[in-house]
Amino acid sequence: MNRMVRHIMPLRPRVLVKVLAARAEPTDPKDGFGVNVAGVPHGAKVIFGKTAGVKVPWDDELRLLETNEVLATVDEIREDEMS
């Protein structure tokens, strides 16, 4: 039996994020699917409100957010790299 694979392309200024424990980051769509028009860099780690966005019905880890619901992007830098 073939497994169904779904691809989500957020419309308007929205982003798709994957919720991980106490943080969230966008999922990694395959190359060639659409253009980033939301202004949130692909692969960025983001912070958003606990109740923000819409949960994806078939995957509890995915959430669609309006870009104005993204409060910040997070850069992780190792302490020894800071100058």
C-alpha positions, 0 to 999 in steps of 0.5 A, a space after each residue: 500500500 502506498 503511503 500518502 505524502 502531504 505538502 502544505 503551501 501556506 497562503 498569504 503571509 503565513 508560515 508553517 512551523 513544527 512545534 518541538 518541546 518548548 520551541 518551534 521551528 519551520 519544517 523543511 519543505 522539499 526544494 522547489 516548492 514555492 517562494 518564501 513571501 512571508 519574510 521569515 527565513 527558511 529554517 529559522 527558529 521562531 518564538 510564538 504564543 502558545 495559542 497562536 496559529 491553526 493546528 494541522 488536523 493530521 499532524 499535532 506537531 505542525 501549526 500554520 501561523 500568520 507572520 504577525 504571530 511570529 514574535 521573534 526569530 532565534 539565532 543560536 550561537 555557541 558561547 565560544 564563537 561570541 566575541 
